[in-house]
Amino acid sequence: MRRLGNSRGEGRVGLFISLALLIAGVYSAYILIPIKVKTYEFYDAMRSEARFGAVRKRDNVVHDRLMKKARQLKIPLKAENLEIKRDGGQYIVTAHYTIPVDLAIYKTDWVYHERAVAPLF
């Protein structure tokens, strides 16, 4: 029968590495998932405004509503980077913005070029 006192601790190193990777994954998800959710929510607002703005609203009203939504979601969108135009039977809303991502040991910028198109009736 083997004695436990002779173990060299090899299993512990693997456990610590696994725990470190698990913690890093959970922390990354904690930072990244809310960013993705708010950008998807803003894109959904863009599509909705494009659909209904093409028929009912003036362009400046759509612009103001989308800027308000961006502020609400804390998306760093500048007014000059939100473009609304009517072209060739289409209502086009485009937005260009950058969200800084800080994962403590890694920093990057996520650049978004969103475009929502709706037909003009």
C-alpha positions in Angstrom: 0.0 0.0 0.0 1.3 3.5 -0.9 1.7 6.2 1.6 0.2 9.6 0.8 3.2 11.4 2.2 5.4 10.3 -0.8 3.2 12.3 -3.3 5.2 14.9 -5.3 2.2 17.3 -5.7 2.0 16.9 -9.4 -1.8 16.9 -9.3 -1.9 20.2 -7.5 -0.1 22.1 -10.2 -2.7 20.9 -12.7 -5.4 22.0 -10.4 -4.0 25.5 -9.9 -3.6 25.9 -13.6 -7.1 24.8 -14.2 -8.5 27.1 -11.6 -6.5 30.0 -13.0 -7.9 29.4 -16.5 -11.4 29.1 -15.1 -11.1 32.3 -13.2 -9.7 34.1 -16.2 -12.6 32.8 -18.4 -15.2 33.9 -15.9 -13.6 37.4 -15.5 -13.4 37.8 -19.3 -17.0 36.8 -19.7 -18.0 39.3 -16.9 -16.3 42.1 -18.9 -17.1 41.1 -22.5 -20.7 39.8 -22.4 -22.2 43.2 -21.2 -20.4 45.0 -24.0 -21.7 42.6 -26.6 -25.2 42.8 -25.2 -25.3 46.6 -25.3 -24.0 46.7 -28.8 -26.6 44.2 -30.0 -29.3 46.3 -28.2 -28.1 49.4 -30.0 -28.0 47.7 -33.3 -31.6 46.5 -32.7 -32.6 50.1 -31.9 -31.0 51.1 -35.2 -32.9 48.5 -37.2 -36.2 49.5 -35.5 -35.6 53.2 -36.1 -34.7 52.5 -39.7 -37.9 50.5 -40.3 -40.2 53.0 -38.7 -38.3 56.1 -39.4 -38.4 55.5 -43.1 -42.2 55.9 -43.0 -43.1 58.2 -40.1 -40.2 60.4 -38.8 -37.9 63.1 -40.0 -34.2 62.2 -40.1 -33.3 64.6 -37.2 -35.8 62.9 -34.9 -34.3 59.4 -35.7 -30.8 60.8 -35.1 -31.8 62.3 -31.7 -33.5 59.1 -30.6 -30.5 57.0 -31.5 -28.1 59.3 -29.8 -30.3 59.2 -26.7 -30.2 55.3 -26.9 -26.4 55.4 -27.3 -26.1 57.6 -24.2 -28.4 55.3 -22.2 -26.4 52.3 -23.1 -23.1 54.2 -22.5 -21.9 53.6 -26.1 -19.3 56.2 -27.0 -21.0 57.4 -30.2 -20.3 60.9 -31.5 -23.1 62.7 -33.3 -20.9 63.0 -36.5 -20.4 59.2 -36.6 -24.2 58.5 -36.8 -25.4 59.0 -40.4 -28.9 58.8 -41.7 -29.8 59.0 -45.3 -32.4 58.2 -47.9 -30.9 56.7 -51.0 -32.3 54.7 -53.9 -35.5 53.7 -52.2 -33.7 52.8 -49.0 -33.5 54.3 -45.6 -29.9 53.8 -44.3 -28.7 54.3 -40.8 -24.9 53.8 -40.2 -23.0 54.2 -37.0 -19.2 54.0 -36.4 -17.9 53.8 -32.8 -15.1 52.2 -30.7 -15.5 50.6 -27.3 -12.3 50.2 -25.2 -12.0 46.8 -23.6 -9.8 46.4 -20.5 -9.1 42.9 -19.3 -6.5 44.0 -16.7 -3.6 42.3 -18.5 -4.8 42.9 -22.1 -6.3 46.1 -23.5 -7.9 46.5 -26.9 -10.5 48.5 -28.8 -13.5 46.9 -30.4 -14.5 48.9 -33.5 -18.0 48.7 -34.7 -19.4 49.7 -38.1 -23.1 49.1 -37.9 -25.5 49.5 -40.8 -29.3 49.2 -40.8 -31.3 49.4 -44.0 -35.0 49.6 -44.5 -37.0 50.0 -47.7 -38.8 53.3 -48.3 -42.5 53.0 -49.2 
